[in-house]
Amino acid sequence: MTTNGYSIDGRRFTLEAPLDEALPIGSYVQLDTRDGRSYLGQLLDVDIVRGVGVSASEPMSREIRGRGVLLSRLDGDGPGRATSADVFAAASVVEADPQVVSAHLGSWTQDASGIHLGELSTIDGVPAALSASGFGRHTFLCGQSGSGKTYTLGRILEQLLLETDIRIAVFDPNSDYVNVGALREREETGLDPAEYEELADRYMRVASQIKVYGGPDAPSALRARFGRLTPAQQATVLGVDPIADPEEFNAFIRTVEDIPGEDYTIDALIERLRQSFAEDERRLGMRIANLGIAGLSIWARGDTPSIRETLPDDWRALVFDLGSLPSDRERAIASAAALGHFWAQRAARQPLLLVIDEAHNICPQVPMDANQELATEHAIRIAGEGRKYGLYLILASQRPEKIHENVLSQCDNLLLMRMNSTTDIEHLKRTFSFAPPALIEQATGFRLGEGLAVGKIAPDPIRFATGRRYTREGGADVPADWARRR
């Protein structure tokens, strides 16, 4: 028995084959009909069924029945679009030639910048590229620890900086992307001297426009001027609610209205409260002292500049090194302030890609405090309405169920790497219904650096192997030398 396929609508096909001729799910196949037509297709699902035995004394054989989509009609001029007229009752099915697949994928990115991710993991030597324009939809990158998720995201950021003009702001809770502006040595990139020289020339022009903001001891510190926060965030930081704490909230409103300008510091607010004899203002001052708000390293004081005061007009990428801040509260305040700032600037309609690593810590399903809740509210608003203003998200996490559902459900792209949790796999299948379930299930067997790309960023659901990064990695795991044989 040979592998045979048929199509009843010119869009999808079904194939039947003996078990020992099974093709992997996700494979590209060529279907050749009896009347001389040829098609390129992709196999998206396979079932094992029982066939008929050769004789009554022999057991029934096992066969496969697979289903897929017809991607294009192959003719002398190259791939062409298949239509509803392209039906056929019988066609031989074989693995597609790598050159045919490469031409198909290349035609998809010819009108837009391609983000060179690596190679297909299913066909040796065929480049795996994502569409830059596809990142104009929100993207979710998921993978368990050790899957290569951070490395892959670094590769994507490099390519976006090289191949597009979009601005990028990275929320980096583990200090993984602080070196995105620093190239590796040539030997580490695998490039020859001429290629490396060209890369260095292009990338260093970009690197000069990358700004990294870190903790209190960093050259450019993550600091905000209290008066520049929105009134809502100021109240959130102070822990006063207009309903639950009406008197102290009113004292806050009265006090800040008496402070001239918008560049006042947290110290200026405290000094005003100290000078007051009003009982509600005294209680507000005690609240600030008890919560230790004034002692947070995140505040810009006196001549110490805030991020806004040091940000150049021609910046291309920002990295907020949240991992270098001393506390979870400061990380939540910084995240909420940055997201709120970008949302407030939405009327400028300047395309901006917001990359939120470990997104379950910034926009969780269940916020740990009011500051994290405010950051989550901003993320929900950007996820729901940001695209029309040019605000796009890349969310990365190991645990999809911990990200707020109103953020995750707005993602139209999925980049999936190895996941062993069946609970997470089922959650992904429900949330990303546009992705073939059988391909999502394969994530349990992905190797390091291997993944699935599906959505607006890819022409088809593609299995990829991440290529080498050009820039240095930031954070790293603790060495496992302790486990070596003694």
Summary of the structure (lengths in Angstrom):
residues: 486
radius of gyration: 27.3
end to end distance: 56.7
largest distance: 101.1
contacts: 1595
relative contact order: 0.15
helix: 37%
strand: 24%
